Amino acid sequence: MSTKEYHATREVAALAEVVYNTAGDLDRLRRWLPAGVTAEHLEDGLVLVRWRLGGRQGETRCALSTDDERLRVEWRAQDVPEVGGWLEVGQAGAGASRVEVCVTAPADVHATVESLTESALTHLQEEVDENFTAG
């Protein structure tokens, strides 16, 4: 399978630790995933990801890990090890953070992955805004 890396970034008006804790919280994961994608926590470090996108649907078990020192969440599909990705958060000035996502996926789903990645970042930003920022 030919794969490609897809990158996206977003600035969020919240501290990096807040954004990272939101992204790595398995109870909040379903709230910021893009439409058509769900995740169910199976056991420590393992989630079942289901998707229904256009005419395609499926599911895969993903190993999920967090790195508190680097403010990074990583995932890897167990049945297709070349598919996975990471999300990393860093400070971007006073009270703001920069979120970067990298997804490795089949090269033939370029537009879909880019759209889903942008959607996930928008939902993550909304989740942080709704729950952790004063307004």
Order of alpha helices (4+ residues) and beta strands (2+ residues): beta-alpha-alpha-beta-beta-beta-beta-beta-beta-alpha
